[in-house]
Amino acid sequence: MIPSAFEYLAPTSLSEATAFLAAHPEDAKLLAGGHSLIPLMKLRLATPKYLVDLQHIPGLKGIRETDGVVEIGALTTHYEVLSSSVVRERLPVLAETAEVIGDVQVRNRGTIGGSLAHADPAADYPATILALDAEIVAVGTGGERTIKATDFFVDLLTTALKPDEIITRVRIPVPAPGTGASYQKFPHPASRYAIVGVAAVVRLNPDGTCAAAAIGITGAGSKAVRARAAESGLVGSRLDDAALQRAGAAAAEAVDPVGDIHASAEYRRHLVREFTVRALRAAAERARSR
Ligand SMILES: Cc1cc2nc3c(=O)[nH]c(=O)nc-3n(C[C@H](O)[C@H](O)[C@H](O)COP(=O)(O)OP(=O)(O)OC[C@H]3O[C@@H](n4cnc5c(N)ncnc54)[C@H](O)[C@@H]3O)c2cc1C
């Protein structure tokens, strides 16, 4: 439970940090809240020579809304997300997601940038970030680029980030009027990680039919995914029980679950079906009440 020796660095600018990462692509690891990296280091599953702390770099924290887009700094903690008045009013499903991450300690230290960069297949944010069509902004020695959430999660613990890139912020468009959203999760009883978690976003036409739907799923494979066939099958429907059940079945077909000591692949597929229906039902009720 004691990490191998490492050198601690505390850069005060993004250019200093990215230059160091570029010079040490194999040996350096960024440190944000430390709630995924430090446990791995204690188990010696990660043995970086250099820990590059992001906490002294200005401009990586905070939440603001500009021109219909909510921007969340990478170092913003889960607690800051769930308690933000901007997030609660404009993106309540993101607050709902942050509220069910881990426990109080984890929510006070863990950051949105760290969670996305770590790409744990059982993490909560990826499902919601996918369903909200978010973008991830990263800076490297080559400059800044914006990555769509749908292109960001590549595989187990693997993202589209280059070795010298640092996430600086997440950009999330405020959903159009008539939209409702919900995150529903079956948590592991000890860690609270998602055995399966589903985020659903639906927009209704004035006549009550579904204009658009987005479904993000975490916990049911090596990475979080969108359930595209389930989404398109809902468009034009009244989101009645039969339509939701069809979407649940289509979502269960969209995943490639793995079995482990926590749940079999078959049980995870069952959970995807059930939690897709629950998330869609709650999202539709919220859309109708707006
Ligand atoms: C007991 C426990 C329970 C938990 N339960 C849950 C849960 O229910 N749901 C859930 O989603 N998560 C859970 N977590 C994980 C938690 O949310 C972590 O805080 C989060 O996944 C990582 O964020 P961090 O800021 O701690 O990142 P760190 O641990 O500091 O870093 C994680 C990785 O991301 C990289 N990184 C960090 N910031 C950046 C950046 N800005 N740009 C590029 N790379 C970066 C680091 O180099 C490292 O590889 C749990 C953790 C613990 C310890």
The ligand as a MOL file (V3000), in Angstrom:
LIG
                    3D

  0  0  0     0  0            999 V3000
M  V30 BEGIN CTAB
M  V30 COUNTS 53 58 0 0 0
M  V30 BEGIN ATOM
M  V30 1 C -13.7080 5.0080 -2.7810 0
M  V30 2 C -13.9370 5.6210 -4.1370 0
M  V30 3 C -15.2000 5.5750 -4.6950 0
M  V30 4 C -15.4430 6.1260 -5.9460 0
M  V30 5 N -16.7060 6.0400 -6.4730 0
M  V30 6 C -16.9580 6.5750 -7.6840 0
M  V30 7 C -18.2620 6.5310 -8.2430 0
M  V30 8 O -19.2350 6.0550 -7.6450 0
M  V30 9 N -18.4340 7.0580 -9.4810 0
M  V30 10 C -17.4060 7.6350 -10.1860 0
M  V30 11 O -17.6230 8.1020 -11.3020 0
M  V30 12 N -16.1620 7.7090 -9.6710 0
M  V30 13 C -15.9230 7.1960 -8.4470 0
M  V30 14 N -14.6610 7.2980 -7.9110 0
M  V30 15 C -13.5840 7.9580 -8.7050 0
M  V30 16 C -13.5600 9.4580 -8.4060 0
M  V30 17 O -14.6830 10.0850 -8.9860 0
M  V30 18 C -12.2560 10.0940 -8.9300 0
M  V30 19 O -12.1020 11.2700 -8.2270 0
M  V30 20 C -12.2080 10.4450 -10.3840 0
M  V30 21 O -12.4620 9.3420 -11.1910 0
M  V30 22 C -10.8210 10.9490 -10.7830 0
M  V30 23 O -10.7340 12.3060 -10.5400 0
M  V30 24 P -9.4940 12.8940 -9.7830 0
M  V30 25 O -9.5990 14.3560 -9.9010 0
M  V30 26 O -9.4120 12.2920 -8.4450 0
M  V30 27 O -8.2820 12.4100 -10.7610 0
M  V30 28 P -6.8480 11.8290 -10.4090 0
M  V30 29 O -6.9630 10.5990 -9.6070 0
M  V30 30 O -5.9560 12.9060 -9.9150 0
M  V30 31 O -6.3730 11.4760 -11.9070 0
M  V30 32 C -6.9780 10.3980 -12.6130 0
M  V30 33 C -6.2940 10.2660 -13.9840 0
M  V30 34 O -6.6440 11.3530 -14.8250 0
M  V30 35 C -5.4630 12.0940 -15.2120 0
M  V30 36 N -5.8740 13.5060 -15.1680 0
M  V30 37 C -6.3730 14.1670 -14.0860 0
M  V30 38 N -6.7330 15.4130 -14.4390 0
M  V30 39 C -6.4550 15.5450 -15.7500 0
M  V30 40 C -6.6160 16.6190 -16.6990 0
M  V30 41 N -7.1490 17.7990 -16.3600 0
M  V30 42 N -6.2160 16.4000 -17.9760 0
M  V30 43 C -5.6950 15.1980 -18.3440 0
M  V30 44 N -5.5160 14.1580 -17.5010 0
M  V30 45 C -5.8920 14.3370 -16.2200 0
M  V30 46 C -4.3930 11.7120 -14.2010 0
M  V30 47 O -3.1030 11.8050 -14.7500 0
M  V30 48 C -4.7650 10.2630 -13.9060 0
M  V30 49 O -4.2650 9.4160 -14.9110 0
M  V30 50 C -14.3790 6.7490 -6.6650 0
M  V30 51 C -13.1000 6.8240 -6.0900 0
M  V30 52 C -12.8810 6.2710 -4.8460 0
M  V30 53 C -11.5080 6.3720 -4.2450 0
M  V30 END ATOM
M  V30 BEGIN BOND
M  V30 1 1 1 2
M  V30 2 1 2 3
M  V30 3 2 2 52
M  V30 4 2 3 4
M  V30 5 1 4 5
M  V30 6 1 4 50
M  V30 7 2 5 6
M  V30 8 1 6 7
M  V30 9 1 6 13
M  V30 10 2 7 8
M  V30 11 1 7 9
M  V30 12 1 9 10
M  V30 13 2 10 11
M  V30 14 1 10 12
M  V30 15 2 12 13
M  V30 16 1 13 14
M  V30 17 1 14 15
M  V30 18 1 14 50
M  V30 19 1 15 16
M  V30 20 1 16 17
M  V30 21 1 16 18
M  V30 22 1 18 19
M  V30 23 1 18 20
M  V30 24 1 20 21
M  V30 25 1 20 22
M  V30 26 1 22 23
M  V30 27 1 23 24
M  V30 28 2 24 25
M  V30 29 1 24 26
M  V30 30 1 24 27
M  V30 31 1 27 28
M  V30 32 2 28 29
M  V30 33 1 28 30
M  V30 34 1 28 31
M  V30 35 1 31 32
M  V30 36 1 32 33
M  V30 37 1 33 34
M  V30 38 1 33 48
M  V30 39 1 34 35
M  V30 40 1 35 36
M  V30 41 1 35 46
M  V30 42 1 36 37
M  V30 43 1 36 45
M  V30 44 2 37 38
M  V30 45 1 38 39
M  V30 46 1 39 40
M  V30 47 2 39 45
M  V30 48 1 40 41
M  V30 49 2 40 42
M  V30 50 1 42 43
M  V30 51 2 43 44
M  V30 52 1 44 45
M  V30 53 1 46 47
M  V30 54 1 46 48
M  V30 55 1 48 49
M  V30 56 2 50 51
M  V30 57 1 51 52
M  V30 58 1 52 53
M  V30 END BOND
M  V30 END CTAB
M  END
